[in-house]
Amino acid sequence: MSDGDPGSGSWTLLTGHGHVLVEISRHPDARIRDISAAAGLTERTVQAIVADLEAAGYLTRRRTGRRTRYTINRDSLFRHPSQEGLRIGPFLALLAEADENSRS
């Protein structure tokens, strides 16, 4: 059980998949290396998560020269039954907005 100090917890509210999706939403042309650093995950883990997200229809990848550009399907639905029918687009927009406000 947690001691209540938010800085000492060993868990986060979002899963690795959530962190990667949010980071790609913020930076659609980010490299795996950049996503990995921002999400606090290994590059190998991020590659596997991106493959999962693509297979589930949450995003598509397009190569442009040596770079990859990601496009998120914001109409994709959350997978958990408690969020049944809710689309990921507004959630991602909310987090992107919060990120922009924290940098201002």
N, C-alpha and C positions, 0 to 999 in steps of 0.2 A: 504494500500500500504506500501511497505517496505521502510525504511529510508536509505537503501543501505549498512548498516553495517552487514556483513555476520554473525557476532556473535550474533546479536539481533533478527534474524528472527524466526518466529514461524512455519515455514514449512521446509521440506527437499526435495531434488530432488527425492529420492526414497520413495515409499510407504512402509507401514509395511511389505507387502508381499515381496517387493524387499529386504528390510533389512534382513528379516529372510532367504530368499533364499541365499543371499550373505554370511551370517554367516554360514549357513549349508555347503555351498560350501567350505568355509575356514576350517571348523571343522566338518566333517561328523559324528563324534561320540560325539558331544556336547550334553549335557543335555538341556532339555527345560529351566531349570533355567539359564544356561549359555547363551543360545541364547537370552533369555529374557533380561538379563543384558546388553549384547552387543548391542541389537537392541533398548533398551530403551522402551520396551513394557512389559505389564504384562504377567505372565506365562499363564494365561487363554487365552489372545489374541494370544500368540504364538502357543498354542495348536490348536486354531481355524484356524490360518493361515496355520500351517503344514497340517491340515486336508484338507483345500482348495487346497493347492499345490499338495497333494497326489491325491485328487479326479480329479484334472486337468491333472495329468500325469507328473507333473514337478519333482516329487521325489517319491521314494518308501522308506518304513521303514522296517527294519528287526531287530527283537529282537535277541540279543546275551546275554544269561543269563539275568541279570537285566538291561542291557543297550540296547539302541536303536541305530542302525547305519543307517544313511541316505545315499541314493544313488540318485544323481541328474541325470535326463535325460537331458543331455546337448544338445540333438537334438530337444528339445521342442522349439516351436516357441513363440515369443512374441505375446501377445493377442491384442494389440492395432493396428488398421488398418494402422497407419503411420509407423509401423515397420513390416508390412506384409512380411512374408518370411524369416525374420531374426531369427536365432537361439540364444538361451540364452547362449550357451557354451562360445563363444568368449567374451561376455559381462562379464560373471562371471570370466573368466580367466584374463581379463584386471583388474578387481577390486582386485582379489587375488594377482596379480603381483604388483599392486600399494600398497597393504597392506604390502607385503614382502619388497618392496623398502623403505617404510616409517619406517620399523623396523630396517633396516640396518644401 
